[in-house]
Amino acid sequence: MSLHTKVAISVSLILTAVGFLLFLILEYNNPRTLGAENAPAPQKAMQALFQSISARTAGFAAIPQDGLMPASKIVTAVWMFIGGSPSSMAGGIKTTTIALLFLFIIAIIRGKEDVVVFKRTVRKTIVLRSVVTTALGVVFVWMMVRVYNTIDTVPTWYSVWTPLGFFLMMFMGGPLLGYLLLRIAGVDGWAMRLLPAISVLALVVSAIMSVMQGAELATIHSSIQQASALVPDYGSLMAWRIVALALALCCWIVPQVKGYQPAVPLLSVAFILLLVGELIGRGVFYGLHMTVGMAVAS
């Protein structure tokens, strides 16, 4: 087992166990979460475990997040900041980064020059990269908090389309990224040929969803603002998004239809096109936020 695997698995297990205990203790008698309707102990334990895992990975909510105790909200925020392990679809600064940062602090306290993990010395450049990643993550989160605390907004996408869109992007980008990484590693297998089908299906559903979402925008408004007026080019932007995603999948699938594996450079181009499509989608998403308190001149 490689050092990376050992660190990722160890930290994931530790975070899961610690989060499970914290959520179980803090929320056990909370009537708005684990203590609702006299839930049995096994159910409370399962929900606490799910909360511990989901906060770092999928983001599902088995219990109402607005009902969490303040301490539990802090734990959830920290777990979300850490996120999952490298090469996963989870966000955050990653488990290996937080492990190296923790061991780096321990080494400084003990007066050691090197960071040692499982009897292996980690290069100082990697440790420095972990420190910088964590620092940038903290700065980014602080900036986002400042933005959302300063500008009161009315999100227009409180609907099923928002989480569905994120999941569809995961099913489009995840298989492509996994395929690219496997090709770089020189891995080939029949199961890899199933990955494009997942992304194609996700693209079709995404195109249908964009049309239905656009039709729904006309029904969303604040007291003074129509959601459709926030992004007047919604239709063309979403069309360009679908085109970018379709081109990405073509770069990936067409070579296989012709009987040969796509080269790594072509797969890289496909992934870049997919990122372009995602950036367009995110731009539309953040554009569809109506600021509270705006006035319209008569």
Secondary structure, DSSP 8 states (H G I E B T S, - for coil): --HHHHHHHHHHHHHHHHHHHHHHHHHTT-TTTTTGGG--HHHHHHHHHHHHHHTTTT---SS-GGGS-HHHHHHHHHHHHH---TTSS--SS-HHHHHHHHHHHHHHHTT-SSEEETTEEE-HHHHHHHHHHHHHHHHHHHHHHHHHHHS-EEES--STHHHHHHHHHHHHHHHHHHHHHHHHTT---GGGGGHHHHHHHHHHHHHHHHHHHHHHHTT-B-SS-BHHHHSTTHHHHHHHHHHHHHHHHHHHHHHHHTTS---HHHHHHHHHHHHHHHHHHHHHHHHSEEETT-----
